Amino acid sequence: CLAVGRSVLSARPACCHCPVILLIRKIKKSSLNTSHSTQPPSKMSTPDPLQSTISSLDLSISPTHCGYCGGQGSLSQGMWVEKLTVSDYQALLDRGWRRSGRCKAGEYQPTKSQRKVVKRVQNFVKNGTKSKEDEVSSAKTTKNEAASNNVDEVNKSLKRKEKELTEEDGKEIFETTNVKPSQFKKVEGQRKAKTLRREKYLEKLIKSGKEGELEGEAAVPKNKPKHISALIPDQNFFALNQKILQSETDSSHKFELRLVKADLTDKHFMRSFHASYRVYRQYQTTVHNDKPQDCGIQTFAGFLCDSPLIYETKENKVLGAFHQQYLVDGLIVAVGVVDILPHSLSSVYLYYDPVWWGKGPNLSPGTYTAIREVQLTQQLDLPFYYMGFYIHSCPKMRYKGRFLPSDLLSPTLLSWHNIEHCLPQMEAAKYSTFADIPVTGPAIALPSMEVGRVRLCVRDRLTCYE
């Protein structure tokens, strides 16, 4: 259960045991200030520009529809946010305010199915909407042109060996058993398929200059874990307002990435604002069946383009809210909304052009863009990738649990637990504290500040509990 907006909060709904995360927009009004000053109210100075200001929010008297379980009576509680520092937001995430899981970006290795998703997108960008016959012909031509003399020699040698083995084995089979010729042909076909696989492996080694790794012809390929860098271009570094080429020069489509601030006052962001909005509108009306009047440009701006996060520069990184735009032939086809924080990259939302992504077979934009965001997390040298809301009972979110290794935060203990150990409990019940599951890291350190000294704004007067 989830109410989505763009500032912060969380609560448990009345309609089910799914976590509710409520993100609301900036507002201008009296607010509670989370600055940790110990001065008496009368001596307090003007709030520092790098201090978070929030105000409480209670929607418990306004039940809403739950978009995930489909029920009625979802209740939310949380807070409005006028401005929020990246450090405070990081602390909120680590205390369950978004009820999300986090992937250990440095240890992530794409699964076989995730690698296939990347390959399908790359093939579609490279080959476009060519027919299967054209793709097969092009693949054969490329393979033949790329083959070196060394490869040809190895293939000839293997064929001679194979012929000798076939003749010897065939004679032995016919002499010692009553194998029929048709059965022998089947065995021979299986042997040829194995040889072809071995030839393909040898070609790869020779092309990469690793002939020395071969020990005669008995070398057998081993299934080694794949790293992101082996799948997608490394050009996904933090470069604001720059188009970074991702496709090959001979591709049918030109594929680029661009990172921009999610800031309505930023001129670079505003240059693509309307184009980005058109993609958002098409996504909401097509994928989520929203009514056009419910996804107007003002809604879009308040929802995803006007973050309360305060931009800060730390260790040569600009922290705050961003849009990672995916462009094909100069047009935006997808946008990943992310928050770059001191210790993580947090995925907020994804919207994409359903027409473009529907042209190819099973392109899976959610999985593909998540892989690219993990890559960006790694290149920013951040330890964690937060994938946003994880509701196990919602089928659309199951793919998030396949980005391993990942942990889930206990809503009561504030400790992290391996998601693979948590899954059985979530299958059995919608809500679990993971109390009997081993902790994967140190417990969250609680703030040392005294709660009574937190500054409050009550009836437009600045005060505190003490």
Buried (B, 14 or more C-beta within 10 A) or exposed (E): BBBBBBBBBBBBBBBBBBBBBBBBBBBEEBBBBBBEBEEEEEEBEEBEEEBBBBBEBEBEEEBBEBEBBEBEEBBBBBBBBBBBBBBBBBBBBBBBBBBBBBBBBBEBBBBEEBBBBBEBBBBBBBBBEBEEEEBEEBEEEEEEEEBEEEBEEBBEEBEEEBEEEBEEBBEEBEEEEEEEEEEBEEBBEEBEEEBEEBBEBBBEBBBEEEEEEBEEEEEEEEEEEBEBEEBBBEEBEBEEBEBBEBBEEEBBBBBBBBBBBBBEEBEBBBEBBEBBBBBBBBBBBBBEEBEEEEBEBEBBBBBBBBBBBBBBEEEEBBBBBBBBBBBBEEEBBBBBBBBBBBBBBBBBBBBBBBEBBEEBEEBBBBBBBBBBBBBBBBBBEBBBBBBBBBBBBBEEBEBBBBBBBBBBBBBEBBBBBBBEBBEEBBEEEBEBEBEEBEBBEEEBEEEEEEEEBBBBBEEEEBBBEE
